[in-house]
Amino acid sequence: MKDTISSLQMTPRTERVLLIYTGGTIGMGRNPVTGVLEPLDFNHLVSCLPEFATLETGIDTYQFTPPIDSSDMSPRLWSQLVRIIADRYDQYDGFVILHGTDTMAFTASALSFMLENLTKPVILTGSQLPIGQLRTDGKENLITSIEIASAHHADGTPIVPEVCIYFSGQLLRGNRATKMNADGFKAFESFNYPHLGDAGVNIIYHEEYILRPDYTKPLIPHFAIDPNAIVFTLFPGVQESIVRHVIESPELRSIVMRTYGSGNAPHTPWLMRLLKEATSRGITIINISQCAAGSVEMGRYDTGFQLKNMGVVSGHDSTVESALTKLMFLQGHYSDTNIVRTKMNKSLCGEITLSEEE
């Protein structure tokens, strides 16, 4: 892989955090004519937070112009975020990205792979209510995210040197998190991995679960992403003709297949035949569970074992967001399907749990 930054990561602390505003509910206001929420200028967002003046760390800002709704997030914008961070990496102790909640877990997962050898906090946050509203959750989410991004040990190394989501008192690994609630303030959870921290009166960090990077290695930012992938959910009554149309798409390189329980699929000859044809053509198929918690074990039941015989690769306890963005990332860097499949079975940055024998 390429795009290496030459400077080593163990740079002196700057006591500054970069706040990157992409858009999202946190910075929105209500249009007086239509009544719908619309993005506001970033200066309005800052004006709502006189608390900034009391923070111990300095804050600089970078604004997407115009701000975007998170439903418009794309791989091109992920690469833009990587560029923003990489170009300013030595100038800041950490980075806070304000982002809409709908695709926040996708962005957090993608950045975890695209920022190789990350040694500084990259914290994504947002809110369920605009920051200017009386009952907003945005102020606490933002202020605490800035505190986390600037938190460090006595030796100056950051406490949380990885990509995370902070929301409603919970600090989650970015590639383990998923949005679970459209209305409640507790919008995210990491069902298959413990919280990295919990914020109450104090911020309690669970350091035994936090990644420990090699501070002698340089950050390697990656910009290449190949989005020729699809998420396919199995369900009773799934039709052969529709599945065939999807699998036979000439651009398709990979499938995230959401199966039942611990990785099971219908014991249907046509489905097994199509999956075998697809893997033989070089399409990578990753098996993840439809369940929010738990892991794929393709040797547990016969239906799962047959998927393994068809060339389907276990996604272990990966989230949909993590499996999909990991595939996009690997496809952007490797044309060899075997390399992609091998690396999908390895933990690149804490995104899956592997047993000792794996």
N, C-alpha and C positions, 0 to 999 in steps of 0.2 A: 504494500500500500504506500501512498505517497502523501504529499502536502505537509511535510514536517516543518514545524516551527523550530528554529535553530536554538533559541535561548532556553536554558533549563528552567524548570518550574519553580525552583526554590528561590524566588525573587523576594526582596524585602517587602514587608507589609506597607501598604499605602494608606491604610485607614480610610479607604473610599470604596463604595459599592456603586455599580452601574445598574440603574433601573431602566429596563427596556419595556416600553409600552407598545404592545402589538394591537391592542383593542380589547373588546370583551365588555361584559356587563359592568365591571368595576368602574369604567370610565364613561359610562353612558348617562344621558339625560333624556327626559321625556319631551318629545316634540309637542309644543302647545297646540298645533293644528291637528295632527293625526293622532296624538296620544300614544304613539309607539316609541320605544327606546331607540335612540340613535347615538353613535359615538360623538363625544365632545372633544374639544381641543385638550391636549395633555396639560396645558397650563391651568385649565379649570380643575383637573384632578389634583394637581399639586396645591392649589389654593384651598382645597377642602381639607388639607392636612397640616395645620399649624404645628402638629406634633413632630414634624420633620426637624424643627429647630431644636428639639430636645434630644435627638439621637446623637450618640457619641461618634458615629462614623459619618464621613462626608458622603453626599449622594449626588451623582450626576445622572442625567437622563438622556435617553435616546428614544425617539418616537417614530413609529411607522406612520408614514404620510401617504394616503390617508390611513387611519386605523382600520383594521379589518375585523369583521365578524369571524369568530373562530370556526364557523362552518365553512368559511372560505380558505382555511389553512391548507397548505399544499407542500409537497416536497421542495419546491423552489423556495418557499419561505423558510423552511427548515434550514436549507443551505444558507440563506441570508442571515438567519440567527447565528449559525456557526461562524460565518464571516465576521459578524459584529463582535462576537466574543473573542474570536482568535486575534483579530486586529487590535484589540484593546486588552489582551490577556494580562500583560505585565502592569497595567495601569490601575488595576482594581484587585481587591481582596476577594470579591465575589460578585455574583450577578443575580439580579431578580428580574424575572420575566413576567409581566402582567399579560394574562392570556384568558380568553373565553373558556368556560368550563367544558363545552361540548367536545372539543378535540384536544383538551389539555393533556390527557394521558397519552394520546398518539404523539404529540410533540415532545413530551418528556421522554418517552421511550426512544424516539428517533434520535434526539440529542444525546442520549446516553451512549449510543453506538457511534455517532458521528464525531463526538469529542473524545477521542482515544487518549489515554493517559491523563485524564482530567485530574487536576490536583487542587481545584478551587470549587466552592459551592456554586451551583447553578440552580436557583430555586424558582419554580413556577408557582404562581398563585393568581387569584382573581376573586370573584365574589358572586353571590347569588342575587344581591341587590346592589344597585349603583351606589358609589361611595358618597354621593350627596344626599342620599335618603336617610331619614332619621334612624331606622332600624338596620342600617347596612352592616354586613359582616366584613365589608371591604377594608375598613381601617385596621382592624385587628389582624386580618390576614396579611396585609401589606407591611405593617410595622413589624410584626413578628418575623416575617420573611426576611426583612432587612437585617434584623438582629441575628438571625440564623446565618445569613450570608456573610456577616462580619465576625461571627463567633470563632474564637481560636484558642488553642492550647497555650500553655506558658511559653513553649518554644516557638510560637508564632505560626505553627501549622494549623490549618482550618479544622474545625471539629467535624464538619460534614463535607468532605471533598468529593461530592458526586452530584448527579442530577436528581433533584427531588421535587415533589409536590408538597406544598404546605397549605393546609386548608382546615379550618375549624378546629384548631388545637392539635392537629395531627401532622407529623412530618413523615412522609412516605417515600420510599425509593421510587423514582419516576417510572422505571420500567416494570414495576410490580403493581402500580396503581391503576384503578379503573373507576370511571364515574358510575356511581350506584344510585344517585338520587337527583332528580331534576328539580325538586322544590325545597328540600331541606338544606340547612346550612352545612350539615355533614354530607358533602357531596361525593367524597372519594373514600376508597378503602383499598388496602392491599391484603387480600384474603389469604394469600399463600406466603406472606412474609411479614415478620413483625414490624411495627412502627420503628422508625429510626429515632423518633423523639415525640414527646407529648408536652404541650404547653398549657400550663395552668398559671398559678401564681408565679412559678418558675418554669423555665424550659428544661425538661429532663431529657438528656440525650442517652440513647441506648447504644453505647459505643461498640458493644460486642457485635452489633449487626451492621455497622457502618463500614464501607469499603476503606481499606488502607492502601493508598497508592504509593508508587515508587517516586519519590520527589526528585530523584536524579534524572528521570526520563522527561523528555520534552512533550508538550501537548502536540498531538497529531490531529489536526482538524480534517474531516472528510466532507466532501461536497457532492460526491456522486451518489445518486439514488436512482434505482430502476423500479418504477411503480407497477410493472406488469405482473400484478398479483391480484388475487381475489379471495374474499372470505366466503366460504360455502358452508351453510348450516344444514345438517341432516335433520329430517323430520319424517314422521310416518306419512307415507303417500308420495314421497319425492319421486318425480317422474324421470324416466330414462331419457326421453327426448330433450328435455331442458338441460339436464346434466351434461348430455353429450354435446349440446351446442356450446356450453361454457368451456368444457375441456378441449374441444377441437378448435378454439380460437387460436389463430397462428401466433399472436403476440404473447400469449400466456406463458409465463415462466414458472409460476408457483401458485399453490393453493393453500390457504389456511382452512382446514376442514374441522368444523366444530361438531364433534361426535357426542354420543350419549355417555353419561357416567364416566367410567375410567378409560374411555377411548374406544367405545364399541360402535359398530355400524350394522345396518340391516344385513342379514345373511342372504343377500340377493345376488344371483350370478351376474346379472348385467352390471351392477355397481362394481363388483370386484373386477370384472373384465375391463370396464372403462378406467378404473384406477390403475390397473396393470398396464394398459395401453399408454396412459398418461405418463407414468413413471418411466416406462421404456423409451418414450420420446424425449426424456430429459426434463420433464416437469417435476419440480419438487413439491411434494404434498406433506404438509405438517399436520399432525393429529393433535388437537387440543380439545379439552372437555368443554361442553356447554355449561357445566356447573361453575358457579362463581369460585368455589373452593375445591381443592383436591388436585390430583395429578393423573395424567394418562399412564396406564400400565397395560401395554398391549399384549402382555403375556398372561394377563389375569383371566380373561375369558376367551373362548374360541373365536368369537367375532373380531375381537381386537387382534388376536394372533394372526388371523387371516389378513388383516390390513398390513401387518408387518411383512408378511410374505409377498404382498403386492408391491413392496418398495416404499410404503408410507413411513415417514420418519416421526418419531415421538416428539411432541412439543413439551413433554413433561408437565410442569405446573405453570406454564406461560400464560399470560393474559393474551387476549386477541390483539390488543394494541402493540404489545411487545413482539409477538410472533410475526405480525405483519410488517412492522417497521424494520425488524431484524432481517427479514427476507429482502425487503427493498434495499437495505444497506448492503447486504452481501452480494446481491445481484448487481448492484452498481459497481462492484469492485472485482467480481469474479465471473468469468464466462463459463467456467467448468462447473457443471451441476454437482459433481461429486464433492468438490470443495465446499460448495454452498451447503449440501446436506451434512457434511462432516461438521462444519462450524455451527450449524443449527443445533447440533447435539452437544455443543460446548457452551459453557457459561462465559460470555465475553465480559460482562460487567455486572454480574449478580442477578441476571434476569431470570434464571431458572435454577431449580434445586436439583442437584445430581447426587446420587448415592455414591459411596466410596468406590464401588467397583466400576462406576461409570466415569 
